Each structure stands twice: as structure tokens, then as C-alpha cells.
Amino acid sequence: VPLITEPQDVNNPDKEDLMVARASEKEIWGFIINEIDEAIAGGLKEVSEAQGRINKYVALTLKAQSALYAASIAQNGEIQLDGLLGVPTTDADFYFEESMKASQEIINSNKFALYNKYPNDKAKNYQQLFLEKDNSEVIFAKKHTVSVFGHQYDHDNQPLSYKPAVYCVTNPTLEMVDSYEFADGTPGSAINYNQEIDTKELYKNKEPRFHATILYNQAPWIDNQVETYYFTIQSDIKTDKRDNSLGGRGKDVNADSNAGATQTGFTCKKYLREVRDVPAGAYSDQDFIIFRLGEIYLNLAEAAFELGQSEIALSAINEIRERAGVPKLTASNLNQEAIRHERKIELAFEGIRYWDLRRWRTAHIALSGQFHKLNTYYIKSRNTYGYEIINCQGNLSRTFAEHHYYFPIERKHITENPNMKQNPGYN
């Protein structure tokens, strides 16, 4: 974008003065960091006068995040468009250091603490982190109250049989489900779906954050269990007719043959209150957490690791893993992939993953290809379940092209301002 720091005079007869060229990406990141520093130095309070308002630690969190993003682009991106796009590789360490210092200042302030109200029930603890307002981990949240500014997250995401609707908005893919480790640290991809077994047995040893985030077939919910199986057979999947009538499929899969309540066999439990029959409309009041201390520890771990300070990185990431109830990492298995994986799990469905993939320049790999659902079916004669893995989009694949790391500039802006340059891949 053009960087304009002084008001323009729209009545200036020399319209050329209004046609400002784009600033470089490096200039924009520098401007962002400088603005945050000036805001902090300018007297932002340590404690907000009211919940949901900006204070010093909100600004420091934004700085830690912004500097980490800039560092990632310097490390993983490339200079394009005559220097307008990209951040020089030589700037990576500077931004990693800025991010690390901001994260450490937040942690060392002791103003916040990782939520740990239920240390003996790790799944409940992680679940309640997103339901208990203004808890010790929250740095900044979008505040909601039913009477003033409610939302309908519960209505949109409750399993079908718990609400008066025919869909669930958020459907985790099988790839996401398999990303969760087992409680002993075994990779989640070790699951064998080529067997007949109750789904609750299939997933019972998954790590606590899985059980706090994902609802699956036979998962306990409120006073019953979720049923997301798609059809019933008598005994043999190869020969038996599939009964996919309303009576032959799970009550949380669909209400009629044309309306799917889950497109993958899974729904999202994170942020979801255990309530029945929530109507459409603003009847939910969970706050949406924008910044929390858990992300700060992960920002610190990533920045420190990239700067070669592995001890700081290891300590930070293990704060998260210990709270989550999974085995701590050791110096020998701490690496870039382990840190990135921890972000994927800890921050799942919080609006962060997509942007992480973009800044790491791995989105063209991670977001391309086919994504799958678990087609669970009930075997009547043996009172158990079998599984098929099916592409969610038939024979189609998704594509995230490399030029998608930058958005196109609207053509009208280029037409209005001949000094604007279009991003690569959109001409």
C-alpha cells in the first residue's frame, strides 16, 4: 500500500500529488513496529479502564506478533516487484529479536498466567479456557454480552440433535484430526482406520486438547453422545446394502438427504457451550480471545529457536505442553517443525493457522491437494463401527498458488492511480 502519514489535500489542483506510489513491504513493517513503540511510549496504561480495551500489553502482543510475521517473510519470502515485495533476509534476526523481547516483557510482567484452574482434568481445563470470561490467560478479547452484542456460535456449531437447525458450520478435516498426538506423544497419524472398533475407542487415548476441541462419533456431549455415522450395514461392507435412510444414519449427520450437518464426520467443540436448543440469533455471549498468553509462549519459542537460543525456545514450548498434558519436548526433538506443529494444535480454530502458513510460505503445500472426511458406518450385527476415508470434494483438489501469498490490488485502484503496481500473478 502507499504509506501516507500526512493528510492529503483533495482540493489540490495538482492531482498528481494524490497519486502516491506503493511503499515497500519493509517500509510498512517498519512503520507498524514504530507506531506500536510510539503508542507504548506515549502512555498506554498497564491495565485497561474497561475489559476489552487497549493497554500496554495488548500493544506488546501486537508487536510480538507483527515482528514475528515480518521476520518470517524475511526468512522465507523473496524480494519481488523491484523491491516492493518482501523483506531483506538480513532483517530476519532484527525482527525475531524484537518479537522475542516483546514476548519476554509480557511474560516477565507476571500480569498474566496460563489458565490452569483444573490441573487434574487437562481436557476440561483447555475447554474452559475459552469459556471463562476474563481469565488469567486473556490479554485481549472481543467482548460479547447477549443483551448488547451477542452472537450465534452455539447455534451454528452444536451437533444437529442439540439444536433446531440442519447444519454445523465448522467441520474439521480428517487431516486436522490426525494432527493431534496421542497422550503418550505418539503421532496422531498412527491410527489404523482399517478395523472395526467403536469410535470412542479409536480416539480415547488422544491428547487432552483433542477432546476439548473436536466432537466425533460417540463423543460424549451434554447428557448423551454425538452420532456422526453416515449409514448402517448388516455385516459386510463389500456386499451389504447401505441403509442411509433417516433411520440408518446418525442423528448428528443430517436432517434430510440434501442437508449435511457435518461434511467431514467431525464438528468443532472449542468455544462451544454445553447447551441445548439454542435458537438462531444473538443468544451466545462467549468472548472471542484475540490475544492470549499461550500464543505469547509460542511466539517466544519460535523467535528464540530461529535466533539459535534453543534453551529459551524449549522452556517456552514446554510451558504449553505441560499445561496441555502431553510429554515435554527434549533438546534432541526440538526443531522448527515441532514448534510449528505445536502452534497448529494449541491455536487451532482461533484464526491464526492460515496466516502462519502464509508467513512461513508453506501454504502452497499445506492448503493444496485433497482433504478428507471419515465416513463412519454402523455395523448392526456386531454393534460396532467401520470406516472409509473419502475426499471431501469428490475428485477435485484445492489449489493455493504461490502468487496467492499476496492479494491482488483492485483494478479500479490501479486505473485511478497509474503509480500503483499490481502484484505478480494478477495482471
Disulfide bonds with the S-S distance in Angstrom:
none
